[in-house]
Amino acid sequence: MAVRNFELTEPQTTRLPVVELAPKRREVRRSKQRYALVGALAVAVPFFAALIALGVAH
């Protein structure tokens, strides 16, 4: 089992956390639309590939 020795003699700096701006409504909407498109393609492509494979095998 490894034991780590932390140096606690250094003063702790009290920095303010970095605050990021919330995304704009337009950016959120585009992101949702992009993920919806990717999800729809992830379902549709294998479905149509299976239809083509069944058509060829028939």
CHARMM internal coordinates of N, CA and C (Angstrom, degrees):
IC EDIT
DIST 1 N 1 CA 1.4501
DIST 1 CA 1 C 1.5321
ANGL 1 N 1 CA 1 C 108.18
DIST 1 C 2 N 1.2894
ANGL 1 CA 1 C 2 N 117.46
DIHE 1 N 1 CA 1 C 2 N 129.90
DIST 2 N 2 CA 1.4617
ANGL 1 C 2 N 2 CA 122.20
DIHE 1 CA 1 C 2 N 2 CA -178.65
DIST 2 CA 2 C 1.5222
ANGL 2 N 2 CA 2 C 110.06
DIHE 1 C 2 N 2 CA 2 C -88.64
DIST 2 C 3 N 1.3075
ANGL 2 CA 2 C 3 N 114.94
DIHE 2 N 2 CA 2 C 3 N 141.45
DIST 3 N 3 CA 1.4645
ANGL 2 C 3 N 3 CA 121.03
DIHE 2 CA 2 C 3 N 3 CA 177.70
DIST 3 CA 3 C 1.5168
ANGL 3 N 3 CA 3 C 107.11
DIHE 2 C 3 N 3 CA 3 C -120.04
DIST 3 C 4 N 1.2975
ANGL 3 CA 3 C 4 N 116.06
DIHE 3 N 3 CA 3 C 4 N 131.01
DIST 4 N 4 CA 1.4655
ANGL 3 C 4 N 4 CA 120.67
DIHE 3 CA 3 C 4 N 4 CA -179.91
DIST 4 CA 4 C 1.5210
ANGL 4 N 4 CA 4 C 109.44
DIHE 3 C 4 N 4 CA 4 C -103.97
DIST 4 C 5 N 1.3063
ANGL 4 CA 4 C 5 N 116.19
DIHE 4 N 4 CA 4 C 5 N 137.12
DIST 5 N 5 CA 1.4527
ANGL 4 C 5 N 5 CA 122.63
DIHE 4 CA 4 C 5 N 5 CA 179.06
DIST 5 CA 5 C 1.5264
ANGL 5 N 5 CA 5 C 107.56
DIHE 4 C 5 N 5 CA 5 C -104.33
DIST 5 C 6 N 1.3181
ANGL 5 CA 5 C 6 N 117.06
DIHE 5 N 5 CA 5 C 6 N 113.14
DIST 6 N 6 CA 1.4590
ANGL 5 C 6 N 6 CA 121.33
DIHE 5 CA 5 C 6 N 6 CA -179.03
DIST 6 CA 6 C 1.5172
ANGL 6 N 6 CA 6 C 109.56
DIHE 5 C 6 N 6 CA 6 C -94.89
DIST 6 C 7 N 1.2956
ANGL 6 CA 6 C 7 N 115.26
DIHE 6 N 6 CA 6 C 7 N 138.79
DIST 7 N 7 CA 1.4590
ANGL 6 C 7 N 7 CA 121.20
DIHE 6 CA 6 C 7 N 7 CA 177.72
DIST 7 CA 7 C 1.5197
ANGL 7 N 7 CA 7 C 107.87
DIHE 6 C 7 N 7 CA 7 C -84.95
DIST 7 C 8 N 1.3249
ANGL 7 CA 7 C 8 N 116.27
DIHE 7 N 7 CA 7 C 8 N 113.58
DIST 8 N 8 CA 1.4556
ANGL 7 C 8 N 8 CA 120.64
DIHE 7 CA 7 C 8 N 8 CA -176.94
DIST 8 CA 8 C 1.5202
ANGL 8 N 8 CA 8 C 112.71
DIHE 7 C 8 N 8 CA 8 C -105.80
DIST 8 C 9 N 1.3269
ANGL 8 CA 8 C 9 N 117.41
DIHE 8 N 8 CA 8 C 9 N 6.68
DIST 9 N 9 CA 1.4577
ANGL 8 C 9 N 9 CA 119.01
DIHE 8 CA 8 C 9 N 9 CA -177.87
DIST 9 CA 9 C 1.5210
ANGL 9 N 9 CA 9 C 112.75
DIHE 8 C 9 N 9 CA 9 C -81.15
DIST 9 C 10 N 1.3461
ANGL 9 CA 9 C 10 N 117.28
DIHE 9 N 9 CA 9 C 10 N -16.17
DIST 10 N 10 CA 1.4526
ANGL 9 C 10 N 10 CA 119.62
DIHE 9 CA 9 C 10 N 10 CA 179.44
DIST 10 CA 10 C 1.5269
ANGL 10 N 10 CA 10 C 109.69
DIHE 9 C 10 N 10 CA 10 C -75.07
DIST 10 C 11 N 1.3267
ANGL 10 CA 10 C 11 N 116.71
DIHE 10 N 10 CA 10 C 11 N 139.04
DIST 11 N 11 CA 1.4697
ANGL 10 C 11 N 11 CA 118.64
DIHE 10 CA 10 C 11 N 11 CA 178.95
DIST 11 CA 11 C 1.5286
ANGL 11 N 11 CA 11 C 110.70
DIHE 10 C 11 N 11 CA 11 C -68.09
DIST 11 C 12 N 1.2741
ANGL 11 CA 11 C 12 N 114.95
DIHE 11 N 11 CA 11 C 12 N 139.32
DIST 12 N 12 CA 1.4642
ANGL 11 C 12 N 12 CA 119.92
DIHE 11 CA 11 C 12 N 12 CA 178.71
DIST 12 CA 12 C 1.5207
ANGL 12 N 12 CA 12 C 108.43
DIHE 11 C 12 N 12 CA 12 C -80.28
DIST 12 C 13 N 1.3169
ANGL 12 CA 12 C 13 N 115.54
DIHE 12 N 12 CA 12 C 13 N 127.03
DIST 13 N 13 CA 1.4610
ANGL 12 C 13 N 13 CA 119.12
DIHE 12 CA 12 C 13 N 13 CA 178.57
DIST 13 CA 13 C 1.5206
ANGL 13 N 13 CA 13 C 108.78
DIHE 12 C 13 N 13 CA 13 C -86.53
DIST 13 C 14 N 1.2975
ANGL 13 CA 13 C 14 N 115.78
DIHE 13 N 13 CA 13 C 14 N 139.45
DIST 14 N 14 CA 1.4620
ANGL 13 C 14 N 14 CA 120.36
DIHE 13 CA 13 C 14 N 14 CA 178.77
DIST 14 CA 14 C 1.5128
ANGL 14 N 14 CA 14 C 108.06
DIHE 13 C 14 N 14 CA 14 C -101.18
DIST 14 C 15 N 1.3062
ANGL 14 CA 14 C 15 N 115.21
DIHE 14 N 14 CA 14 C 15 N 86.28
DIST 15 N 15 CA 1.4638
ANGL 14 C 15 N 15 CA 120.49
DIHE 14 CA 14 C 15 N 15 CA 178.34
DIST 15 CA 15 C 1.5139
ANGL 15 N 15 CA 15 C 109.03
DIHE 14 C 15 N 15 CA 15 C -92.06
DIST 15 C 16 N 1.3015
ANGL 15 CA 15 C 16 N 113.60
DIHE 15 N 15 CA 15 C 16 N 148.15
DIST 16 N 16 CA 1.4586
ANGL 15 C 16 N 16 CA 118.03
DIHE 15 CA 15 C 16 N 16 CA 173.99
DIST 16 CA 16 C 1.5242
ANGL 16 N 16 CA 16 C 108.60
DIHE 15 C 16 N 16 CA 16 C -77.55
DIST 16 C 17 N 1.3096
ANGL 16 CA 16 C 17 N 117.51
DIHE 16 N 16 CA 16 C 17 N 139.69
DIST 17 N 17 CA 1.4647
ANGL 16 C 17 N 17 CA 118.65
DIHE 16 CA 16 C 17 N 17 CA 178.54
DIST 17 CA 17 C 1.5310
ANGL 17 N 17 CA 17 C 110.54
DIHE 16 C 17 N 17 CA 17 C -67.14
DIST 17 C 18 N 1.3053
ANGL 17 CA 17 C 18 N 114.58
DIHE 17 N 17 CA 17 C 18 N 149.73
DIST 18 N 18 CA 1.4620
ANGL 17 C 18 N 18 CA 120.11
DIHE 17 CA 17 C 18 N 18 CA 178.98
DIST 18 CA 18 C 1.5271
ANGL 18 N 18 CA 18 C 108.06
DIHE 17 C 18 N 18 CA 18 C -72.64
DIST 18 C 19 N 1.2988
ANGL 18 CA 18 C 19 N 115.24
DIHE 18 N 18 CA 18 C 19 N 125.45
DIST 19 N 19 CA 1.4581
ANGL 18 C 19 N 19 CA 120.96
DIHE 18 CA 18 C 19 N 19 CA -178.76
DIST 19 CA 19 C 1.5171
ANGL 19 N 19 CA 19 C 108.13
DIHE 18 C 19 N 19 CA 19 C -104.40
DIST 19 C 20 N 1.3201
ANGL 19 CA 19 C 20 N 115.46
DIHE 19 N 19 CA 19 C 20 N 124.57
DIST 20 N 20 CA 1.4611
ANGL 19 C 20 N 20 CA 119.89
DIHE 19 CA 19 C 20 N 20 CA 178.17
DIST 20 CA 20 C 1.5243
ANGL 20 N 20 CA 20 C 109.15
DIHE 19 C 20 N 20 CA 20 C -101.00
DIST 20 C 21 N 1.3091
ANGL 20 CA 20 C 21 N 115.24
DIHE 20 N 20 CA 20 C 21 N 147.71
DIST 21 N 21 CA 1.4499
ANGL 20 C 21 N 21 CA 119.85
DIHE 20 CA 20 C 21 N 21 CA 178.99
DIST 21 CA 21 C 1.5238
ANGL 21 N 21 CA 21 C 109.99
DIHE 20 C 21 N 21 CA 21 C -70.85
DIST 21 C 22 N 1.3037
ANGL 21 CA 21 C 22 N 115.20
DIHE 21 N 21 CA 21 C 22 N 146.15
DIST 22 N 22 CA 1.4561
ANGL 21 C 22 N 22 CA 119.85
DIHE 21 CA 21 C 22 N 22 CA 176.21
DIST 22 CA 22 C 1.5248
ANGL 22 N 22 CA 22 C 108.78
DIHE 21 C 22 N 22 CA 22 C -68.76
DIST 22 C 23 N 1.3338
ANGL 22 CA 22 C 23 N 117.35
DIHE 22 N 22 CA 22 C 23 N 146.19
DIST 23 N 23 CA 1.4684
ANGL 22 C 23 N 23 CA 118.69
DIHE 22 CA 22 C 23 N 23 CA 179.83
DIST 23 CA 23 C 1.5275
ANGL 23 N 23 CA 23 C 111.15
DIHE 22 C 23 N 23 CA 23 C -64.99
DIST 23 C 24 N 1.2897
ANGL 23 CA 23 C 24 N 114.17
DIHE 23 N 23 CA 23 C 24 N 148.46
DIST 24 N 24 CA 1.4662
ANGL 23 C 24 N 24 CA 120.02
DIHE 23 CA 23 C 24 N 24 CA 178.98
DIST 24 CA 24 C 1.5226
ANGL 24 N 24 CA 24 C 110.53
DIHE 23 C 24 N 24 CA 24 C -69.90
DIST 24 C 25 N 1.3086
ANGL 24 CA 24 C 25 N 116.15
DIHE 24 N 24 CA 24 C 25 N 158.05
DIST 25 N 25 CA 1.4701
ANGL 24 C 25 N 25 CA 120.47
DIHE 24 CA 24 C 25 N 25 CA -179.61
DIST 25 CA 25 C 1.5213
ANGL 25 N 25 CA 25 C 111.61
DIHE 24 C 25 N 25 CA 25 C -58.23
DIST 25 C 26 N 1.3159
ANGL 25 CA 25 C 26 N 116.05
DIHE 25 N 25 CA 25 C 26 N -39.52
DIST 26 N 26 CA 1.4647
ANGL 25 C 26 N 26 CA 120.59
DIHE 25 CA 25 C 26 N 26 CA -179.78
DIST 26 CA 26 C 1.5250
ANGL 26 N 26 CA 26 C 110.55
DIHE 25 C 26 N 26 CA 26 C -62.75
DIST 26 C 27 N 1.3425
ANGL 26 CA 26 C 27 N 116.60
DIHE 26 N 26 CA 26 C 27 N -41.94
DIST 27 N 27 CA 1.4600
ANGL 26 C 27 N 27 CA 120.65
DIHE 26 CA 26 C 27 N 27 CA 179.28
DIST 27 CA 27 C 1.5248
ANGL 27 N 27 CA 27 C 111.41
DIHE 26 C 27 N 27 CA 27 C -65.95
DIST 27 C 28 N 1.3143
ANGL 27 CA 27 C 28 N 116.47
DIHE 27 N 27 CA 27 C 28 N -39.57
DIST 28 N 28 CA 1.4709
ANGL 27 C 28 N 28 CA 120.40
DIHE 27 CA 27 C 28 N 28 CA 178.77
DIST 28 CA 28 C 1.5222
ANGL 28 N 28 CA 28 C 110.03
DIHE 27 C 28 N 28 CA 28 C -64.87
DIST 28 C 29 N 1.3298
ANGL 28 CA 28 C 29 N 116.68
DIHE 28 N 28 CA 28 C 29 N -43.11
DIST 29 N 29 CA 1.4622
ANGL 28 C 29 N 29 CA 120.77
DIHE 28 CA 28 C 29 N 29 CA -179.88
DIST 29 CA 29 C 1.5289
ANGL 29 N 29 CA 29 C 110.72
DIHE 28 C 29 N 29 CA 29 C -63.83
DIST 29 C 30 N 1.3213
ANGL 29 CA 29 C 30 N 117.23
DIHE 29 N 29 CA 29 C 30 N -43.65
DIST 30 N 30 CA 1.4721
ANGL 29 C 30 N 30 CA 120.46
DIHE 29 CA 29 C 30 N 30 CA 178.84
DIST 30 CA 30 C 1.5185
ANGL 30 N 30 CA 30 C 111.09
DIHE 29 C 30 N 30 CA 30 C -63.13
DIST 30 C 31 N 1.3137
ANGL 30 CA 30 C 31 N 115.68
DIHE 30 N 30 CA 30 C 31 N -39.71
DIST 31 N 31 CA 1.4604
ANGL 30 C 31 N 31 CA 119.72
DIHE 30 CA 30 C 31 N 31 CA 179.38
DIST 31 CA 31 C 1.5273
ANGL 31 N 31 CA 31 C 110.61
DIHE 30 C 31 N 31 CA 31 C -64.57
DIST 31 C 32 N 1.3244
ANGL 31 CA 31 C 32 N 116.98
DIHE 31 N 31 CA 31 C 32 N -43.25
DIST 32 N 32 CA 1.4682
ANGL 31 C 32 N 32 CA 120.54
DIHE 31 CA 31 C 32 N 32 CA 178.30
DIST 32 CA 32 C 1.5216
ANGL 32 N 32 CA 32 C 110.75
DIHE 31 C 32 N 32 CA 32 C -63.76
DIST 32 C 33 N 1.3279
ANGL 32 CA 32 C 33 N 116.61
DIHE 32 N 32 CA 32 C 33 N -42.01
DIST 33 N 33 CA 1.4611
ANGL 32 C 33 N 33 CA 119.94
DIHE 32 CA 32 C 33 N 33 CA 179.27
DIST 33 CA 33 C 1.5232
ANGL 33 N 33 CA 33 C 111.24
DIHE 32 C 33 N 33 CA 33 C -64.74
DIST 33 C 34 N 1.3230
ANGL 33 CA 33 C 34 N 116.40
DIHE 33 N 33 CA 33 C 34 N -39.41
DIST 34 N 34 CA 1.4645
ANGL 33 C 34 N 34 CA 120.60
DIHE 33 CA 33 C 34 N 34 CA 179.67
DIST 34 CA 34 C 1.5323
ANGL 34 N 34 CA 34 C 110.57
DIHE 33 C 34 N 34 CA 34 C -63.92
DIST 34 C 35 N 1.3302
ANGL 34 CA 34 C 35 N 116.43
DIHE 34 N 34 CA 34 C 35 N -46.30
DIST 35 N 35 CA 1.4668
ANGL 34 C 35 N 35 CA 119.24
DIHE 34 CA 34 C 35 N 35 CA 179.85
DIST 35 CA 35 C 1.5252
ANGL 35 N 35 CA 35 C 111.53
DIHE 34 C 35 N 35 CA 35 C -68.33
DIST 35 C 36 N 1.3321
ANGL 35 CA 35 C 36 N 117.86
DIHE 35 N 35 CA 35 C 36 N -32.43
DIST 36 N 36 CA 1.4619
ANGL 35 C 36 N 36 CA 120.38
DIHE 35 CA 35 C 36 N 36 CA 176.22
DIST 36 CA 36 C 1.5226
ANGL 36 N 36 CA 36 C 110.25
DIHE 35 C 36 N 36 CA 36 C -65.88
DIST 36 C 37 N 1.3087
ANGL 36 CA 36 C 37 N 117.46
DIHE 36 N 36 CA 36 C 37 N -41.06
DIST 37 N 37 CA 1.4637
ANGL 36 C 37 N 37 CA 121.53
DIHE 36 CA 36 C 37 N 37 CA 178.11
DIST 37 CA 37 C 1.5270
ANGL 37 N 37 CA 37 C 111.02
DIHE 36 C 37 N 37 CA 37 C -65.14
DIST 37 C 38 N 1.3152
ANGL 37 CA 37 C 38 N 116.81
DIHE 37 N 37 CA 37 C 38 N -44.61
DIST 38 N 38 CA 1.4641
ANGL 37 C 38 N 38 CA 120.15
DIHE 37 CA 37 C 38 N 38 CA 178.95
DIST 38 CA 38 C 1.5261
ANGL 38 N 38 CA 38 C 109.97
DIHE 37 C 38 N 38 CA 38 C -62.49
DIST 38 C 39 N 1.3246
ANGL 38 CA 38 C 39 N 117.34
DIHE 38 N 38 CA 38 C 39 N -41.97
DIST 39 N 39 CA 1.4603
ANGL 38 C 39 N 39 CA 120.77
DIHE 38 CA 38 C 39 N 39 CA 178.30
DIST 39 CA 39 C 1.5174
ANGL 39 N 39 CA 39 C 112.11
DIHE 38 C 39 N 39 CA 39 C -63.72
DIST 39 C 40 N 1.3177
ANGL 39 CA 39 C 40 N 117.02
DIHE 39 N 39 CA 39 C 40 N -42.70
DIST 40 N 40 CA 1.4644
ANGL 39 C 40 N 40 CA 120.67
DIHE 39 CA 39 C 40 N 40 CA 179.47
DIST 40 CA 40 C 1.5324
ANGL 40 N 40 CA 40 C 110.55
DIHE 39 C 40 N 40 CA 40 C -64.46
DIST 40 C 41 N 1.3135
ANGL 40 CA 40 C 41 N 116.93
DIHE 40 N 40 CA 40 C 41 N -41.02
DIST 41 N 41 CA 1.4649
ANGL 40 C 41 N 41 CA 119.92
DIHE 40 CA 40 C 41 N 41 CA 178.05
DIST 41 CA 41 C 1.5279
ANGL 41 N 41 CA 41 C 111.29
DIHE 40 C 41 N 41 CA 41 C -67.48
DIST 41 C 42 N 1.3256
ANGL 41 CA 41 C 42 N 116.85
DIHE 41 N 41 CA 41 C 42 N -35.35
DIST 42 N 42 CA 1.4643
ANGL 41 C 42 N 42 CA 120.42
DIHE 41 CA 41 C 42 N 42 CA 179.52
DIST 42 CA 42 C 1.5249
ANGL 42 N 42 CA 42 C 110.97
DIHE 41 C 42 N 42 CA 42 C -64.86
DIST 42 C 43 N 1.3101
ANGL 42 CA 42 C 43 N 117.82
DIHE 42 N 42 CA 42 C 43 N -26.97
DIST 43 N 43 CA 1.4683
ANGL 42 C 43 N 43 CA 121.25
DIHE 42 CA 42 C 43 N 43 CA 177.91
DIST 43 CA 43 C 1.5269
ANGL 43 N 43 CA 43 C 110.43
DIHE 42 C 43 N 43 CA 43 C -90.17
DIST 43 C 44 N 1.3207
ANGL 43 CA 43 C 44 N 117.37
DIHE 43 N 43 CA 43 C 44 N -41.49
DIST 44 N 44 CA 1.4570
ANGL 43 C 44 N 44 CA 121.31
DIHE 43 CA 43 C 44 N 44 CA -172.65
DIST 44 CA 44 C 1.5293
ANGL 44 N 44 CA 44 C 113.19
DIHE 43 C 44 N 44 CA 44 C -72.95
DIST 44 C 45 N 1.3018
ANGL 44 CA 44 C 45 N 118.24
DIHE 44 N 44 CA 44 C 45 N -40.46
DIST 45 N 45 CA 1.4602
ANGL 44 C 45 N 45 CA 120.73
DIHE 44 CA 44 C 45 N 45 CA -175.63
DIST 45 CA 45 C 1.5311
ANGL 45 N 45 CA 45 C 111.80
DIHE 44 C 45 N 45 CA 45 C -61.80
DIST 45 C 46 N 1.3352
ANGL 45 CA 45 C 46 N 120.24
DIHE 45 N 45 CA 45 C 46 N -49.99
DIST 46 N 46 CA 1.4652
ANGL 45 C 46 N 46 CA 118.53
DIHE 45 CA 45 C 46 N 46 CA 177.70
DIST 46 CA 46 C 1.5383
ANGL 46 N 46 CA 46 C 112.62
DIHE 45 C 46 N 46 CA 46 C -64.27
DIST 46 C 47 N 1.3322
ANGL 46 CA 46 C 47 N 117.23
DIHE 46 N 46 CA 46 C 47 N -32.77
DIST 47 N 47 CA 1.4588
ANGL 46 C 47 N 47 CA 120.63
DIHE 46 CA 46 C 47 N 47 CA 178.64
DIST 47 CA 47 C 1.5238
ANGL 47 N 47 CA 47 C 110.47
DIHE 46 C 47 N 47 CA 47 C -62.77
DIST 47 C 48 N 1.3202
ANGL 47 CA 47 C 48 N 116.31
DIHE 47 N 47 CA 47 C 48 N -49.88
DIST 48 N 48 CA 1.4658
ANGL 47 C 48 N 48 CA 119.13
DIHE 47 CA 47 C 48 N 48 CA -179.80
DIST 48 CA 48 C 1.5264
ANGL 48 N 48 CA 48 C 111.88
DIHE 47 C 48 N 48 CA 48 C -68.57
DIST 48 C 49 N 1.3281
ANGL 48 CA 48 C 49 N 117.26
DIHE 48 N 48 CA 48 C 49 N -32.66
DIST 49 N 49 CA 1.4536
ANGL 48 C 49 N 49 CA 119.96
DIHE 48 CA 48 C 49 N 49 CA 176.25
DIST 49 CA 49 C 1.5393
ANGL 49 N 49 CA 49 C 110.37
DIHE 48 C 49 N 49 CA 49 C -64.43
DIST 49 C 50 N 1.3337
ANGL 49 CA 49 C 50 N 115.99
DIHE 49 N 49 CA 49 C 50 N -39.19
DIST 50 N 50 CA 1.4706
ANGL 49 C 50 N 50 CA 119.58
DIHE 49 CA 49 C 50 N 50 CA 177.76
DIST 50 CA 50 C 1.5281
ANGL 50 N 50 CA 50 C 110.51
DIHE 49 C 50 N 50 CA 50 C -66.88
DIST 50 C 51 N 1.3260
ANGL 50 CA 50 C 51 N 118.05
DIHE 50 N 50 CA 50 C 51 N -39.04
DIST 51 N 51 CA 1.4622
ANGL 50 C 51 N 51 CA 121.10
DIHE 50 CA 50 C 51 N 51 CA 177.79
DIST 51 CA 51 C 1.5153
ANGL 51 N 51 CA 51 C 110.76
DIHE 50 C 51 N 51 CA 51 C -62.56
DIST 51 C 52 N 1.3211
ANGL 51 CA 51 C 52 N 116.74
DIHE 51 N 51 CA 51 C 52 N -42.18
DIST 52 N 52 CA 1.4604
ANGL 51 C 52 N 52 CA 120.51
DIHE 51 CA 51 C 52 N 52 CA 179.30
DIST 52 CA 52 C 1.5303
ANGL 52 N 52 CA 52 C 110.12
DIHE 51 C 52 N 52 CA 52 C -66.24
DIST 52 C 53 N 1.3330
ANGL 52 CA 52 C 53 N 116.82
DIHE 52 N 52 CA 52 C 53 N -41.89
DIST 53 N 53 CA 1.4606
ANGL 52 C 53 N 53 CA 120.31
DIHE 52 CA 52 C 53 N 53 CA 179.78
DIST 53 CA 53 C 1.5240
ANGL 53 N 53 CA 53 C 110.90
DIHE 52 C 53 N 53 CA 53 C -64.09
DIST 53 C 54 N 1.3283
ANGL 53 CA 53 C 54 N 117.46
DIHE 53 N 53 CA 53 C 54 N -40.46
DIST 54 N 54 CA 1.4569
ANGL 53 C 54 N 54 CA 120.63
DIHE 53 CA 53 C 54 N 54 CA 177.06
DIST 54 CA 54 C 1.5186
ANGL 54 N 54 CA 54 C 111.53
DIHE 53 C 54 N 54 CA 54 C -66.58
DIST 54 C 55 N 1.3223
ANGL 54 CA 54 C 55 N 116.63
DIHE 54 N 54 CA 54 C 55 N -37.44
DIST 55 N 55 CA 1.4676
ANGL 54 C 55 N 55 CA 120.53
DIHE 54 CA 54 C 55 N 55 CA 178.71
DIST 55 CA 55 C 1.5157
ANGL 55 N 55 CA 55 C 111.25
DIHE 54 C 55 N 55 CA 55 C -66.60
DIST 55 C 56 N 1.3154
ANGL 55 CA 55 C 56 N 117.87
DIHE 55 N 55 CA 55 C 56 N -39.34
DIST 56 N 56 CA 1.4570
ANGL 55 C 56 N 56 CA 121.87
DIHE 55 CA 55 C 56 N 56 CA -179.96
DIST 56 CA 56 C 1.5246
ANGL 56 N 56 CA 56 C 109.56
DIHE 55 C 56 N 56 CA 56 C -70.04
DIST 56 C 57 N 1.3347
ANGL 56 CA 56 C 57 N 117.20
DIHE 56 N 56 CA 56 C 57 N -39.71
DIST 57 N 57 CA 1.4614
ANGL 56 C 57 N 57 CA 121.39
DIHE 56 CA 56 C 57 N 57 CA -176.77
DIST 57 CA 57 C 1.5286
ANGL 57 N 57 CA 57 C 111.28
DIHE 56 C 57 N 57 CA 57 C -74.49
DIST 57 C 58 N 1.3022
ANGL 57 CA 57 C 58 N 116.61
DIHE 57 N 57 CA 57 C 58 N -22.08
DIST 58 N 58 CA 1.4666
ANGL 57 C 58 N 58 CA 119.34
DIHE 57 CA 57 C 58 N 58 CA -178.06
DIST 58 CA 58 C 1.4894
ANGL 58 N 58 CA 58 C 109.37
DIHE 57 C 58 N 58 CA 58 C -79.82
END
COOR INIT
IC SEED 1 N 1 CA 1 C
IC BUILD
